[in-house]
Amino acid sequence: MISIEAMEAINKYFPKESKELIEKGMEKGMEKGMEKGREEERLEIAKSMKNFGYGIQEISRLININIKEIEKL
């Protein structure tokens, strides 16, 4: 992690590049967060399906989740 002083120096001497790096970092962070949210949602759906009596093979095929992950639920 970069210190605050280092970030301030980068902002002072490279304002355009700094802004671009911050924007790229934010985009990448949002992408990772969205992917994690989608994965959590798929696991919740798989868990519900398992509770309703669907077979593990069927859940894996329908939601495209690894069988081992479904067994953990």
Rosetta blueprint (number, residue, H / E / L):
1 M L
2 I L
3 S L
4 I H
5 E H
6 A H
7 M H
8 E H
9 A H
10 I H
11 N H
12 K H
13 Y H
14 F L
15 P H
16 K H
17 E H
18 S H
19 K H
20 E H
21 L H
22 I H
23 E H
24 K H
25 G H
26 M H
27 E H
28 K H
29 G H
30 M H
31 E H
32 K H
33 G H
34 M H
35 E H
36 K H
37 G H
38 R H
39 E H
40 E H
41 E H
42 R H
43 L H
44 E H
45 I H
46 A H
47 K H
48 S H
49 M H
50 K H
51 N H
52 F L
53 G L
54 Y L
55 G L
56 I H
57 Q H
58 E H
59 I H
60 S H
61 R H
62 L H
63 I H
64 N L
65 I L
66 N L
67 I H
68 K H
69 E H
70 I H
71 E H
72 K H
73 L L
